[in-house]
């Protein structure tokens, strides 16, 4: 998902069409997270990293919220989201790195976005301060950084000419094990804590489709930091290296791990 971090590229590297190429597969974790959220009639909610806004509308209507604001760093995503605004649903550009609302929310929701932000202990503390006593926190974050699709991307970024072009930038992965988040939520004063690691097996036509998947999310950071020419070279090298590592199976099973969590702030 799609929020700015301190070293995120200045240019908007997100392409809604590429991201939504696997729309059905990417939607499944949202609905699993949504099922954990209890209705909050007339309540106030924020969706951090709302993307194109379609799922934010589902959240807003399904949980009977009075007002919901979707926040995202990508102008391209927000342009798509604008079509869903109205009836208590709005969108704005922003980052959860400096997220500090004047009025606390009944629900802080984030689906596949917080992996872009560092220092999760401090981040979750700030999100908690934006939540009313008795309010709900619902978060889903990818935990697939140990897959070949991600490890290969980082390994190539450390090679030349890419490393020099990115001025020594090293990608840090802030996502922690599930039990770490359970302990953190407990220390922050939550109850009814639910944290789980879930595997999503995606059946893709070929292994080449894994490249298309990663282009829509994980590679956006490198796309934003490299020139168009260098990014094309990066993609060429990435495809060659990754496809040599993945079995040529048709269909191809792409296993993707995610952490889902829901908790209620003590009143």
HELIX and SHEET records of a PDB file:
HELIX    1   1 UNK A   16  UNK A   19  1                                   4    
HELIX    2   2 UNK A   20  UNK A   22  5                                   3    
HELIX    3   3 UNK A   23  UNK A   36  1                                  14    
HELIX    4   4 UNK A   54  UNK A   62  1                                   9    
HELIX    5   5 UNK A   75  UNK A   81  1                                   7    
HELIX    6   6 UNK A   82  UNK A   84  5                                   3    
HELIX    7   7 UNK A  114  UNK A  116  5                                   3    
HELIX    8   8 UNK A  120  UNK A  129  1                                  10    
HELIX    9   9 UNK A  148  UNK A  157  1                                  10    
HELIX   10  10 UNK A  162  UNK A  165  1                                   4    
HELIX   11  11 UNK A  178  UNK A  187  1                                  10    
HELIX   12  12 UNK A  208  UNK A  215  1                                   8    
HELIX   13  13 UNK A  220  UNK A  225  1                                   6    
HELIX   14  14 UNK A  228  UNK A  245  1                                  18    
SHEET    1   A 7 UNK A  89  UNK A  93  0                                        
SHEET    2   A 7 UNK A  67  UNK A  72  1                                        
SHEET    3   A 7 UNK A  44  UNK A  48  1                                        
SHEET    4   A 7 UNK A 105  UNK A 111  1                                        
SHEET    5   A 7 UNK A 131  UNK A 142  1                                        
SHEET    6   A 7 UNK A 252  UNK A 265 -1                                        
SHEET    7   A 7 UNK A 190  UNK A 204 -1                                        
END                                                                             
